[in-house]
Amino acid sequence: MDLAALLKRYRLKPNLPKHVAIIMDGNGRWPKKRRLPRIAGHRAGALSIREIVGLAGELGIEALTLYAFSTENWKRPAQEIRLLMQLLKQYLRSETRELLRNNVSLRSIGRREDLPSNIREELDRAIRATSHCRGLKLTLALSYSGRADLVGALKRIAGEVRKGRLDPATLTEGAVTRALSTAGLPEVDLLI
């Protein structure tokens, strides 16, 4: 019997985090140790994500954010980027049905405009398909940068100030949090 089944059977409510974030790193080192091509590490990472998403939902974790592709990743070789985008497209196509089955809603954060149009279309399709789901909130951080997110939040806040909707003297941490792309999600409790 797995952990989720035991918890359910005995009605145990473990002190679990509400929001887990995973920085998907090390996928280049894993295949190197095994003398495999780099893309093999990325494929293995995608497979493990399927298990993680399923378990997070079973355990009742509210939100899972996967930092999958940072803005710095655009500096990788063009061939690797192309393969990563193909893998992302495959994952979105093959896993949407599983997300629906598990009541997982998908969203994304980051500079979507940097992504190839076919990837944006596939991402939008998966997000629309799962928009009614009320279980785990799965966020993919794609072409994401924390600094860029802060700049975007500051621009949104400046716009509110310019329109007279916000007095800079009353600016709070809460207002900044609401302006970030992660607004609406609980604070990250566990970062892996």
N, C-alpha and C positions, 0 to 999 in steps of 0.2 A: 504494500500500500504506500502511495507517495505522500509527501508532506501535506499537500493541499487536502487530500482525502482524509488524513488523520485529523487535521484541524477541523474539518467540516463534521466528521463523525462524532468527535467529542466536544463540538461547539466551543472550541478554543479560539479566543481572540488574541493572537499574539500582538505585541507592540511593534507593529510593522510601520515602515515609513509610508507617508501618503504619496510622496513623489520621489522616484528614483531616476537619476540621470546617469547615462553611460557614455563615456568618451570612447568611441570605437577606435582603439589604437592597438598597435602591435601586430596588425595583420600582415605586415611586411616581414617581421622577424620570424613569425611562426613558419611560413613556408621555406624561408632561408635555412632554418635549422634542418628541415626535411628535404632540402634540395629540390624544392618545387618552385614553379613560377609564382610571382607575387600575387597574381589573381587568385591562386588557390587559397591563399590566406583570406582574401576578401570573401570568397565563396564560403569558406568555413565559418567566418564571422557572421555572414547572413543566415546560415543554418542555425547557429547558436541563438541568434536573435529570435527566431521562431519559437524556440523553447522558452526563452526569457519572457516574451510577450504572453505566451500561454500561461506560464506560472504566475506572472504578475497579476493577470486577470483573475486566476483561480484564487489567489491569496487576498484579493480585494484591494490591491494597491490602486490608488486613484489615478495616478499619472506616471508615465514612463517617457522620458525624453532620451532620444538617441542622437548624440552628436556624431553624425555619420560622415559629413564632408564639410570641412572648414574652408574659409576663403583662402587660406594658405595652401590647401590641397590643389588649387588651380596651378600651382608652380610645378606639379609633378609632370613626368613625361606625358606627352599627348596620347600615346598609345594606352598608358595606364588609366588616364582620365576617361578615354573612350570606353575601355573595358568596365570601369566602375559605373559609368552611366548606363551601359547595357545591363549590368548586374542590377542596378537600381530599378530599371524598367522591368526586367524579368521579375524581380521581387514584388513590385507593385502589382503586376498582373497576376502572379501566381498566389499571392497572399491575401488579396482583397476578400476572396470568398471565406478564407479562414478568419479574417478580422470580423467579418459579418457574423459568422457562426459563433464567435466568442464575444459578440456585442462590443467590439473595440472601435472607438472613433479615432480616425486618423486626422492629423493636421500637420502643418509644416511651418517652420520659422527659417529665416535667413533671406538671402538675396535671390529670390526666385527668378528674377530677371536674368541672372547669370547662367541659369540652367538652360540646356538645349530645349527648344520648343517642344519636341516630342516627349521629353521627360516632364516638362511642366504640364502637358496635356494628360499624361498618364497619372501624374500626381493629383491633378485636379479631379480626374475621373474617380480615383480611389477615395479622395476626400469627400466628394459628393456622395458616393455610394455608401460611405460609413457615417455620414453626418447625423443620421437618426439614432445611432448606437449610443447607449448610456452607460456602458461599462468603462473599462480602462480607457484613459485618454492617452493615445500614443502620438508623440510629437517627433517628427524627423527634422533635425537641424541640418539643413543643406545649404551650402555656400554661406555658412553662418560664421559670424564673428561677434564676440561679446562687445567689443569696442564699437562696431558698426551698429549693434543693437542699441547701445547707449546713445550714440549720435542720433539715431532715428527717434529715440524717446525724447531727447532734448529738442529736436526739431518740432515734434508734436506738441511739446509743452510750450515752446516759444510761439507756436501758432496760436495756442489757447491764450497766451498772454497778449499777443498782438490783437486778437479779436475781442479782448476785454473780458474774457471768460475766466481768467485766472490772474490773481494778484501775486506777483513773484514773492512778496513778503509772506504769503501763506503757503508757499510750496512745501510739501512734506515728502517723506520717503514713500508714503502710500501713493502719492500722485505720480512719482517717478516709476514705481512698480507697475501702476496701471498703464503707463505709457510704453512699457517694454513689450516685446513680442510674446513674452510668456504670461502676459496678463490673463487672469482667469484660471491659472493653474496654481496649485499650492506651492509654497516655497520648496525647493529641493531639500529633502531630508538626508539623502544618501547619494553621493557621487562616486561612481566607479570608473 
